[in-house]
Amino acid sequence: MSLKNIEQVRDWMLQAIEKADSNKLNLDKLFAITKTCEGVFSSVKLQLSYNHMRGEEPNIKFLEDCNKGIPLKEEPKRIK
């Protein structure tokens, strides 16, 4: 399994929850999966915070690979 972006990680975690709910996955394995996802999400948050602290625009492929959003008409205001 190769998880390339945040959407894939989220889907993997939700599938694990569904499997555990239907008794196809034991709770120890579910706990390990959710802790792993928590670590991944925390590292992304840290990178976003660091970019913000330095006044840099984030360039996080893990997030950008799944971004299908519509560009804003106005640039968001930066907190100084």
RONU-615759 format. One record per residue (C-alpha): residue in one letter; y, x, z; residue number from 0. Coordinates in Angstrom, 2 decimals. Layout:
// residues N
R   type        py        px        pz   seq
R      a         Y         X         Z   NUM
...
This chain:
// residues 80
R   type        py        px        pz   seq
R      m      0.00      0.00      0.00     0
R      s      3.42      1.30     -0.94     1
R      l      6.40     -0.53      0.52     2
R      k      9.48      0.40     -1.48     3
R      n     12.22     -1.87     -0.10     4
R      i     13.21     -3.98      2.86     5
R      e     12.04     -7.23      1.25     6
R      q      8.52     -5.84      0.81     7
R      v      8.43     -4.69      4.44     8
R      r      9.61     -8.08      5.64     9
R      d      7.01     -9.86      3.48    10
R      w      4.28     -7.54      4.81    11
R      m      5.28     -8.32      8.37    12
R      l      5.37    -12.09      7.74    13
R      q      1.94    -11.96      6.07    14
R      a      0.59    -10.14      9.12    15
R      i      1.98    -12.86     11.39    16
R      e      0.32    -15.53      9.25    17
R      k     -3.00    -13.65      9.35    18
R      a     -2.81    -13.30     13.12    19
R      d     -1.97    -16.99     13.43    20
R      s     -5.14    -17.87     11.50    21
R      n     -7.21    -15.32     13.49    22
R      k     -7.70    -13.02     10.48    23
R      l     -5.85    -10.17     12.19    24
R      n     -6.14     -9.08     15.81    25
R      l     -3.06     -8.95     17.98    26
R      d     -3.25     -5.17     18.51    27
R      k     -2.94     -4.62     14.76    28
R      l     -0.11     -7.18     14.56    29
R      f      1.69     -5.37     17.39    30
R      a      1.35     -2.05     15.56    31
R      i      2.71     -3.58     12.34    32
R      t      5.69     -5.19     14.06    33
R      k      6.54     -1.97     15.96    34
R      t      6.37     -0.03     12.69    35
R      c      8.70     -2.52     11.02    36
R      e     11.05     -2.34     14.00    37
R      g     11.24      1.43     13.56    38
R      v     11.95      1.12      9.84    39
R      f     14.68     -1.48     10.40    40
R      s     16.22      0.60     13.19    41
R      s     16.42      3.65     10.95    42
R      v     18.21      1.62      8.27    43
R      k     20.65      0.29     10.89    44
R      l     21.29      3.82     12.11    45
R      q     21.99      5.02      8.58    46
R      l     24.40      2.10      7.99    47
R      s     26.19      2.83     11.27    48
R      y     26.47      6.51     10.45    49
R      n     27.92      5.77      7.01    50
R      h     30.39      3.35      8.56    51
R      m     31.39      5.85     11.25    52
R      r     32.13      8.46      8.58    53
R      g     33.98      5.95      6.38    54
R      e     31.40      6.36      3.61    55
R      e     29.94      3.74      1.34    56
R      p     26.21      3.48      2.14    57
R      n     23.74      4.51     -0.54    58
R      i     20.41      3.31      0.83    59
R      k     17.83      2.93     -1.92    60
R      f     15.55      1.03      0.46    61
R      l     18.16     -1.76      0.59    62
R      e     19.57     -1.47     -2.91    63
R      d     16.23     -1.82     -4.70    64
R      c     15.99     -5.45     -3.63    65
R      n     19.67     -6.40     -3.78    66
R      k     20.09     -9.15     -6.33    67
R      g     23.35    -10.44     -4.86    68
R      i     26.43    -11.45     -6.76    69
R      p     29.30     -8.95     -6.45    70
R      l     32.20    -10.06     -4.25    71
R      k     35.43    -10.95     -6.00    72
R      e     37.32     -8.97     -3.38    73
R      e     36.31     -5.76     -1.70    74
R      p     35.38     -6.39      1.94    75
R      k     37.94     -5.21      4.48    76
R      r     36.90     -2.09      6.35    77
R      i     37.19     -1.95     10.10    78
R      k     39.18      1.09     11.16    79
